[in-house]
């Protein structure tokens, strides 16, 4: 389904049923998609460099055992592992989950973010090159955001899965 079609359906839904928080976030994500399309067009192959579009020098590790455990959802961090189990079983993961596991992979594990992006490329059913690499570079601290964000997995878990229902479903 094209983004244009999604937008059309979203606008039709809002006309019939009114806007709400969910429709806002869907529209917001469509804007992010367009943003990353323009970034990819402007940056070209620079989007795929280890130092990203900001040419930020970082030392990335490539540890096959660490990477394999992350891919299999066997890191020992329940929230990350649950998201990876969901991805491996369904080919899909929420935007929040994608941000959490990407941040964990690059920031906590220190692995080359491009390997994580490549794994998503081979696994996601809704894969889009610009959004995928744009978001991964963003989470790795080499993309558009100069603040070099870091997701606190424990805080994310407490906020988005306080009862453990999501973790229990996938672990």
Helices and strands as residue ranges (DSSP letters): H 3-17, H 21-43, G 44-48, H 64-72, H 78-90, H 95-103, I 104-108, H 113-123, H 129-140, H 153-160, H 165-170
